Amino acid sequence: MWAASCLASCCAACACNACTTVVSGISRRSARIAYCGLFALSLIVSWILREVAAPLMEKIPWINHFHKTPDREWFETDAVLRVSLGNFMFFTILATMMVGVKNQKDPRDSLHHGGWMAKVVCWCILVILMFFLPNEIVSFYESASKFGSGLFLLVQVVLLLDFVHGWNDKWVGYDEKFWYVALLVVSLVCYLGTFAFSGLLFHWFTPSGQDCGLNTFFIVMTLIFAFVFAIIALHPAVSGSVLPASVISLYCMYLCYSGLASEPREYECNGLHKHSKAASTGTLTIGLLTTVLSVVYSAVRAGSSTTLLSPPSSPRAGADHPLLPLDNKESKQEEKEKACKPVTYSYSFFHIIFSLASMYSAMLLTGWSTSVGESGKLVDVGWPSVWVRILTGWATAGLYTWSLVAPILFPDREF
């Protein structure tokens, strides 16, 4: 009996030690994904409160202080904005605290990777506190979110360029006929998708009998960009590839659609107003999916020295460290050596991405176009969101074109 008790105690101690070692090994490597999980939690909370919080918020005097109670939609929007503001504050505070972290010896490195229970509690407190703020602060945050969303879309472009170039280099690196054919097929599919999409945009947003010159201009400019990308990429002096050009063309056309779909419902050239509910649901689903994928991709790619998130000299995270070290002495020695190693990516910029993503997700969940006027009525401010997305598409075209021609214009510089 005594022997069995001792054996059970030893097994339990060994199990606890092993679990502790595994958790400590995983926590550092999975911190970026954990932040993605917290961001996903904010989206879920926003979605839930958008559906159920309106009746409660109508009874809060510092929120509902209008002479006439606004529509239910306004309270749904306000709930999403307040959760988003709490999420934005959480990641902005972390970004500020992580400025200047250069090596893993810095105490803030441990703060970035650990203390998850405290972080979740702080996040909850911040979100709750946002519901005690006056409407004016939330309204200012709503306006600022439109510009922050544009910046996040530009970050998406940089990440998309990094992904597509990496994809192209990997397939070309195989140096086999099959992969060259695969590149050609994918490129053709993207171009066909771009031109088919443009046809749908002409059908939806340039109805016959209406003067829709602005919408026609937006669509034609995007088509011109697609042709320009292909011409520059295939030019002998440019070391480009048709795959990135085709993917960026399709993305620019999507941004054009996203901008046109944001036009006010009463605008005669917005052919989707008859199907506004279905269109908004589809746009919201695609937008949220794109946002989550972008944030997850930025978190995963943050350990790569090829992205803007990492210093060129930084090593890959966890490249030479086993998940479950067998020798405790070797583990301690590795910890000492690790203490002087540089960080694998910019912690501050990493959190800034989440801050901008919080703004962008708030705009998606609120439709970009709901604010409240003095009478308590909803005011449609869709045109700012239209121009944010259209200008983002043009900036995308400019960034991609610059990435192709810059090495020729400045051959002595590394791009």
C-alpha positions as CSV (number, residue, x, y, z in Angstrom):
1,M,0.0,0.0,0.0
2,W,2.8,2.4,1.0
3,A,4.7,1.4,-2.2
4,A,1.7,2.1,-4.4
5,S,1.2,5.4,-2.7
6,C,4.8,6.4,-3.3
7,L,4.6,5.2,-6.9
8,A,1.4,7.2,-7.5
9,S,3.1,10.3,-5.9
10,C,6.2,9.9,-8.1
11,C,4.0,9.5,-11.2
12,A,2.0,12.6,-10.3
13,A,5.1,14.6,-9.7
14,C,6.6,13.5,-13.0
15,A,3.3,14.2,-14.8
16,C,3.1,17.7,-13.3
17,N,6.8,18.4,-14.2
18,A,6.2,17.2,-17.8
19,C,3.0,19.3,-18.1
20,T,4.8,22.4,-16.7
21,T,7.6,21.9,-19.2
22,V,5.3,21.4,-22.1
23,V,3.2,24.5,-21.2
24,S,6.2,26.7,-20.7
25,G,7.6,25.5,-24.1
26,I,4.3,26.0,-25.9
27,S,3.4,29.3,-24.3
28,R,6.3,31.2,-25.9
29,R,5.8,29.6,-29.3
30,S,2.0,30.0,-29.3
31,A,1.7,33.5,-27.8
32,R,1.0,35.0,-31.2
33,I,-1.8,32.6,-31.8
34,A,-3.1,33.3,-28.3
35,Y,-3.4,37.0,-29.2
36,C,-5.3,35.9,-32.3
37,G,-7.7,33.9,-30.1
38,L,-8.3,37.0,-27.9
39,F,-9.0,39.0,-31.0
40,A,-11.4,36.4,-32.2
41,L,-13.1,36.5,-28.8
42,S,-13.6,40.2,-29.2
43,L,-15.4,39.6,-32.5
44,I,-17.6,37.0,-30.9
45,V,-18.5,39.3,-28.0
46,S,-19.2,42.2,-30.5
47,W,-21.5,40.0,-32.5
48,I,-23.4,38.8,-29.5
49,L,-23.8,42.2,-28.0
50,R,-24.9,43.6,-31.4
51,E,-27.8,41.1,-31.2
52,V,-28.8,41.3,-27.5
53,A,-27.5,44.5,-25.9
54,A,-29.8,47.1,-27.4
55,P,-32.7,46.8,-24.8
56,L,-30.2,47.1,-21.9
57,M,-28.4,50.0,-23.4
58,E,-31.6,51.9,-24.0
59,K,-31.9,52.1,-20.2
60,I,-28.5,53.6,-19.6
61,P,-29.0,57.3,-19.1
62,W,-25.5,58.5,-20.2
63,I,-25.9,56.6,-23.4
64,N,-29.6,57.2,-24.2
65,H,-29.8,60.9,-23.4
66,F,-31.5,61.9,-26.6
67,H,-34.9,63.7,-26.7
68,K,-36.1,60.9,-28.9
69,T,-34.8,57.3,-28.5
70,P,-32.7,56.3,-31.5
71,D,-33.5,53.3,-33.6
72,R,-32.5,49.9,-32.3
73,E,-29.8,49.7,-34.9
74,W,-28.0,52.7,-33.3
75,F,-27.7,50.8,-30.0
76,E,-26.4,47.7,-31.8
77,T,-23.8,49.8,-33.5
78,D,-22.8,51.6,-30.2
79,A,-22.3,48.2,-28.5
80,V,-20.0,47.0,-31.2
81,L,-18.0,50.3,-31.1
82,R,-17.6,50.2,-27.4
83,V,-16.2,46.6,-27.4
84,S,-14.0,47.5,-30.3
85,L,-12.7,50.6,-28.4
86,G,-11.8,48.4,-25.4
87,N,-10.0,46.0,-27.7
88,F,-8.2,48.8,-29.4
89,M,-7.2,50.3,-26.1
90,F,-5.9,46.9,-24.9
91,F,-3.6,46.3,-27.9
92,T,-2.6,50.0,-28.1
93,I,-1.4,49.9,-24.5
94,L,0.6,46.7,-25.2
95,A,2.1,48.3,-28.3
96,T,3.2,51.3,-26.3
97,M,4.7,49.2,-23.5
98,M,6.6,47.1,-26.1
99,V,8.3,50.0,-27.8
100,G,12.1,49.4,-27.9
101,V,12.2,45.7,-27.0
102,K,15.2,44.4,-28.8
103,N,16.3,41.2,-27.0
104,Q,14.8,38.5,-24.9
105,K,16.6,39.7,-21.8
106,D,14.2,42.6,-21.6
107,P,11.6,42.0,-18.8
108,R,8.9,43.1,-21.2
109,D,9.6,40.0,-23.3
110,S,8.1,37.9,-20.6
111,L,5.2,40.3,-20.3
112,H,4.5,39.8,-24.0
113,H,4.6,36.0,-23.9
114,G,3.1,35.4,-20.4
115,G,0.6,36.5,-17.8
116,W,-2.4,35.4,-19.8
117,M,-4.8,35.3,-16.9
118,A,-4.0,38.9,-16.0
119,K,-4.2,40.0,-19.7
120,V,-7.7,38.5,-20.1
121,V,-8.9,40.2,-16.8
122,C,-7.5,43.5,-18.0
123,W,-9.1,43.0,-21.4
124,C,-12.5,42.4,-19.7
125,I,-12.1,45.4,-17.5
126,L,-11.3,47.7,-20.4
127,V,-14.3,46.5,-22.4
128,I,-16.6,47.0,-19.5
129,L,-15.2,50.5,-18.8
130,M,-16.0,51.5,-22.4
131,F,-19.7,51.3,-21.6
132,F,-19.3,54.1,-19.0
133,L,-17.8,56.5,-21.6
134,P,-20.0,59.3,-23.0
135,N,-21.2,59.0,-26.6
136,E,-19.0,61.8,-27.8
137,I,-15.8,59.7,-27.2
138,V,-17.3,56.7,-29.0
139,S,-18.4,58.9,-31.9
140,F,-14.9,60.2,-32.2
141,Y,-13.5,56.7,-32.2
142,E,-16.0,55.8,-34.9
143,S,-14.7,58.6,-37.1
144,A,-11.1,57.6,-36.4
145,S,-11.8,54.0,-37.2
146,K,-12.5,54.8,-40.8
147,F,-8.9,56.0,-41.2
148,G,-7.5,53.2,-39.1
149,S,-9.4,50.8,-41.3
150,G,-7.7,52.2,-44.3
151,L,-4.3,51.7,-42.7
152,F,-5.2,48.1,-41.9
153,L,-6.2,47.5,-45.5
154,L,-2.7,48.8,-46.5
155,V,-1.1,46.3,-44.0
156,Q,-3.2,43.6,-45.6
157,V,-1.7,44.6,-49.0
158,V,1.9,44.3,-47.6
159,L,1.1,40.9,-46.1
160,L,-0.6,39.8,-49.3
161,L,2.4,40.9,-51.4
162,D,4.7,39.0,-49.0
163,F,2.5,35.8,-49.2
164,V,2.2,35.9,-53.0
165,H,5.9,36.5,-53.6
166,G,6.7,33.7,-51.3
167,W,4.2,31.4,-53.0
168,N,5.7,32.3,-56.4
169,D,9.3,31.8,-55.3
170,K,8.4,28.4,-53.7
171,W,6.8,27.0,-56.9
172,V,9.5,28.5,-59.2
173,G,12.2,27.0,-56.9
174,Y,11.0,23.5,-57.7
175,D,12.1,24.1,-61.3
176,E,9.8,21.5,-62.7
177,K,7.4,21.8,-65.6
178,F,4.4,20.8,-63.5
179,W,4.8,23.8,-61.1
180,Y,5.3,26.2,-64.0
181,V,2.1,25.0,-65.5
182,A,0.4,25.3,-62.1
183,L,1.6,28.9,-61.8
184,L,0.2,29.7,-65.3
185,V,-3.2,28.0,-64.5
186,V,-3.6,29.9,-61.2
187,S,-2.7,33.2,-62.8
188,L,-5.2,32.6,-65.6
189,V,-7.9,31.8,-63.1
190,C,-7.2,35.0,-61.2
191,Y,-7.3,37.1,-64.3
192,L,-10.5,35.4,-65.5
193,G,-12.0,36.0,-62.0
194,T,-10.9,39.7,-62.2
195,F,-12.6,40.3,-65.6
196,A,-15.7,38.3,-64.6
197,F,-15.9,40.3,-61.4
198,S,-15.7,43.6,-63.4
199,G,-18.6,42.4,-65.6
200,L,-20.7,41.9,-62.5
201,L,-19.7,45.3,-61.2
202,F,-20.8,47.0,-64.4
203,H,-24.1,45.1,-64.1
204,W,-24.7,46.0,-60.5
205,F,-23.4,49.5,-60.2
206,T,-24.0,51.1,-63.7
207,P,-27.7,50.4,-64.3
208,S,-29.1,51.6,-67.6
209,G,-30.9,54.9,-67.6
210,Q,-28.8,56.3,-64.8
211,D,-25.8,58.7,-64.9
212,C,-23.2,56.5,-63.1
213,G,-20.0,58.0,-64.5
214,L,-18.3,57.9,-61.1
215,N,-18.9,54.1,-60.7
216,T,-17.8,53.5,-64.3
217,F,-14.6,55.4,-63.6
218,F,-13.8,53.3,-60.5
219,I,-14.3,50.0,-62.4
220,V,-12.4,51.1,-65.5
221,M,-9.5,52.4,-63.4
222,T,-9.3,49.0,-61.7
223,L,-9.2,47.2,-65.0
224,I,-6.5,49.6,-66.3
225,F,-4.5,48.7,-63.2
226,A,-4.8,45.0,-64.0
227,F,-3.4,45.5,-67.5
228,V,-0.6,47.7,-66.2
229,F,0.4,45.1,-63.7
230,A,0.7,42.4,-66.4
231,I,2.6,44.6,-68.8
232,I,5.1,45.7,-66.1
233,A,5.5,42.2,-64.6
234,L,6.2,40.7,-68.0
235,H,8.6,43.4,-69.1
236,P,12.1,41.9,-69.7
237,A,13.8,44.6,-67.5
238,V,11.6,43.7,-64.6
239,S,12.2,40.5,-62.6
240,G,8.5,40.0,-62.0
241,S,6.0,37.2,-62.3
242,V,2.5,37.0,-63.6
243,L,1.1,35.2,-60.5
244,P,1.5,38.2,-58.1
245,A,0.2,40.5,-60.8
246,S,-3.0,38.4,-61.2
247,V,-3.6,38.0,-57.5
248,I,-3.2,41.8,-56.8
249,S,-5.5,42.5,-59.7
250,L,-8.2,40.3,-58.2
251,Y,-7.7,41.9,-54.8
252,C,-8.0,45.4,-56.3
253,M,-11.2,44.4,-58.0
254,Y,-12.5,43.1,-54.7
255,L,-11.7,46.4,-53.0
256,C,-13.5,48.2,-55.8
257,Y,-16.6,46.1,-55.2
258,S,-16.3,46.6,-51.5
259,G,-16.2,50.4,-52.0
260,L,-19.1,50.5,-54.4
261,A,-21.2,48.2,-52.2
262,S,-20.7,50.8,-49.4
263,E,-22.5,53.5,-51.4
264,P,-25.8,54.8,-49.7
265,R,-28.8,52.6,-50.3
266,E,-30.8,55.4,-51.8
267,Y,-28.0,56.1,-54.4
268,E,-29.6,55.3,-57.8
269,C,-26.4,53.7,-59.1
270,N,-26.1,51.2,-56.2
271,G,-27.9,48.3,-57.8
272,L,-27.6,46.2,-54.7
273,H,-30.0,48.3,-52.7
274,K,-32.8,45.9,-53.6
275,H,-30.8,43.1,-52.1
276,S,-29.1,45.2,-49.4
277,K,-29.6,42.6,-46.6
278,A,-28.1,39.7,-48.6
279,A,-25.3,41.9,-50.0
280,S,-24.4,43.3,-46.6
281,T,-24.4,39.8,-45.1
282,G,-22.1,38.5,-47.8
283,T,-19.8,41.5,-47.6
284,L,-19.7,41.2,-43.8
285,T,-18.9,37.5,-43.9
286,I,-16.1,37.9,-46.5
287,G,-14.7,41.0,-44.7
288,L,-14.6,39.3,-41.3
289,L,-13.0,36.1,-42.8
290,T,-10.4,38.2,-44.6
291,T,-9.7,40.2,-41.4
292,V,-9.2,37.0,-39.3
293,L,-7.0,35.4,-41.9
294,S,-4.9,38.5,-42.2
295,V,-4.4,38.8,-38.5
296,V,-3.6,35.1,-38.1
297,Y,-1.2,35.3,-41.1
298,S,0.5,38.3,-39.6
299,A,0.9,36.5,-36.3
300,V,2.3,33.4,-37.9
301,R,4.6,35.3,-40.3
302,A,5.9,37.6,-37.6
303,G,8.7,35.1,-37.0
304,S,10.0,35.4,-40.5
305,S,12.8,37.8,-41.3
306,T,11.3,38.5,-44.7
307,T,8.3,40.4,-43.4
308,L,8.0,44.0,-42.2
309,L,7.4,42.6,-38.7
310,S,10.9,41.3,-38.2
311,P,14.3,42.8,-38.1
312,P,16.5,41.4,-41.0
313,S,19.0,40.0,-38.5
314,S,16.4,38.3,-36.2
315,P,16.4,34.5,-36.0
316,R,13.3,32.4,-36.5
317,A,11.4,31.7,-33.2
318,G,12.0,28.3,-31.8
319,A,14.1,27.1,-34.7
320,D,16.6,25.2,-32.7
321,H,14.8,24.5,-29.5
322,P,12.9,21.2,-28.8
323,L,9.4,21.5,-27.5
324,L,10.1,19.1,-24.6
325,P,13.8,19.2,-23.5
326,L,15.0,15.9,-22.0
327,D,17.9,17.3,-20.1
328,N,17.1,19.9,-17.5
329,K,20.7,21.2,-17.3
330,E,20.7,21.7,-21.1
331,S,17.4,23.5,-20.8
332,K,18.8,25.9,-18.2
333,Q,21.8,26.5,-20.4
334,E,19.6,27.2,-23.4
335,E,17.6,29.7,-21.3
336,K,20.8,31.6,-20.3
337,E,21.9,31.7,-24.0
338,K,18.4,32.7,-25.1
339,A,18.4,35.7,-22.7
340,C,20.8,37.6,-24.9
341,K,19.2,36.7,-28.2
342,P,17.4,39.4,-30.2
343,V,13.6,39.2,-30.5
344,T,12.3,37.5,-33.6
345,Y,9.8,40.3,-34.5
346,S,8.7,43.8,-33.5
347,Y,6.3,43.3,-30.6
348,S,5.1,46.9,-30.8
349,F,4.2,46.7,-34.5
350,F,2.6,43.3,-33.9
351,H,0.1,44.8,-31.4
352,I,-0.5,47.8,-33.7
353,I,-1.8,45.4,-36.3
354,F,-4.4,44.1,-33.8
355,S,-5.3,47.7,-32.9
356,L,-6.0,48.6,-36.5
357,A,-7.8,45.2,-37.0
358,S,-10.1,46.2,-34.1
359,M,-11.0,49.4,-35.9
360,Y,-11.6,47.5,-39.2
361,S,-13.7,44.8,-37.7
362,A,-15.8,47.5,-36.0
363,M,-16.5,49.1,-39.3
364,L,-17.4,45.8,-40.8
365,L,-19.8,44.9,-38.0
366,T,-21.5,48.3,-38.1
367,G,-21.7,48.6,-41.9
368,W,-19.4,51.6,-42.1
369,S,-22.4,53.9,-42.2
370,T,-24.3,54.3,-39.0
371,S,-24.0,57.3,-36.8
372,V,-26.5,59.4,-34.9
373,G,-27.6,62.9,-35.4
374,E,-29.0,65.5,-33.0
375,S,-32.5,64.2,-33.6
376,G,-31.6,60.7,-32.7
377,K,-32.1,59.5,-36.3
378,L,-29.5,57.4,-38.1
379,V,-27.3,59.4,-40.4
380,D,-25.9,57.7,-43.5
381,V,-22.3,58.5,-43.9
382,G,-21.5,55.9,-46.5
383,W,-19.4,58.0,-48.9
384,P,-16.4,58.3,-46.6
385,S,-16.2,54.5,-46.4
386,V,-16.5,54.4,-50.2
387,W,-13.5,56.6,-50.7
388,V,-11.5,54.8,-48.0
389,R,-11.8,51.6,-49.8
390,I,-11.4,53.0,-53.3
391,L,-8.3,54.9,-52.3
392,T,-6.9,51.8,-50.6
393,G,-7.3,50.0,-53.9
394,W,-5.4,52.7,-55.6
395,A,-2.7,52.7,-52.9
396,T,-2.5,48.9,-53.4
397,A,-1.9,49.4,-57.1
398,G,0.8,52.0,-56.3
399,L,2.6,49.8,-53.8
400,Y,2.7,46.8,-56.1
401,T,3.9,48.9,-59.1
402,W,6.6,50.5,-56.9
403,S,7.7,47.0,-55.8
404,L,8.3,46.2,-59.4
405,V,10.0,49.3,-60.7
406,A,11.9,50.4,-57.6
407,P,14.8,47.8,-58.1
408,I,15.3,49.3,-61.6
409,L,15.2,52.9,-60.5
410,F,17.5,52.3,-57.5
411,P,19.7,49.3,-58.4
412,D,22.1,50.0,-55.5
413,R,19.5,49.6,-52.9
414,E,18.0,46.4,-51.5
415,F,14.2,46.0,-51.7
